[in-house]
Amino acid sequence: MDSGSLLANVAILVLAGFVGFAVISKVPNTLHTPLMSGTNAIHGIVLLGGLVVLGELRDPSVLDSVILVVAIAFGTINIVGGFLVTDRMLGMFKPRASRERAGEKGDA
């Protein structure tokens, strides 16, 4: 990869980060849970893709293996964290009595 295409890829990555932050910061609270469900699905695809690529590589370099393992680890963390946040937010919509029976503290 030449330095011109590397610079273009880094520029796209930085711009995507800024656009992603701008879009996500404008999401209202009521849409947070559906948005988390969608990102969990996307991270599941990323995780599966990383596993497939890692399994299909013939004689990968150490750098390739490290990058793929880090991507798989971050994807797993995002999926688990997303499900935990979604579960907690959905728990806030349960009636107070069922939350107390489940051992959760009611804030309201």
URDANOR-V429072 format. One record per backbone hydrogen bond with DSSP energy under -0.5 kcal/mol. CO is the residue of the C=O (numbers start at 1). NH is the residue of the N-H. E is the energy in kcal/mol with one decimal. If there is no record, write none. Layout:
co/nh/e
CO/NH/E
CO/NH/E
//
This chain:
co/nh/e
2/6/-1.9
3/7/-2.3
4/8/-1.9
5/9/-2.5
6/10/-2.4
7/11/-2.4
8/12/-2.2
9/13/-2.2
10/14/-2.5
11/15/-2.5
12/16/-2.6
13/17/-2.0
14/18/-2.1
15/19/-2.7
16/20/-2.7
17/21/-2.3
18/22/-2.4
19/23/-2.4
20/24/-2.7
21/25/-2.2
22/26/-0.5
23/26/-0.9
24/27/-1.5
28/31/-1.4
29/32/-1.4
31/35/-1.9
32/36/-2.5
33/37/-2.1
34/38/-2.0
35/39/-2.3
36/40/-2.3
37/41/-1.7
38/42/-2.0
39/43/-2.7
40/44/-1.9
41/45/-1.7
42/46/-2.2
43/47/-2.7
44/48/-2.4
45/49/-2.7
46/50/-2.5
47/51/-2.2
48/52/-2.4
49/53/-2.8
50/54/-2.5
51/55/-2.0
52/56/-1.9
53/57/-1.4
57/59/-0.6
61/65/-2.2
62/66/-2.6
63/67/-2.6
64/68/-2.3
65/69/-2.5
66/70/-2.5
67/71/-2.4
68/72/-2.5
69/73/-2.5
70/74/-2.8
71/75/-2.5
72/76/-2.2
73/77/-2.5
74/78/-2.5
75/79/-2.2
76/80/-2.7
77/81/-2.7
78/82/-2.3
79/83/-2.4
80/84/-2.2
81/85/-2.5
82/86/-2.6
83/87/-2.5
84/88/-2.2
85/89/-2.6
86/90/-2.6
87/91/-1.9
88/92/-0.9
89/92/-0.6
90/93/-1.2
91/94/-1.0
95/99/-1.6
96/100/-2.2
97/101/-1.9
98/102/-1.4
99/104/-2.6
100/103/-1.0
//
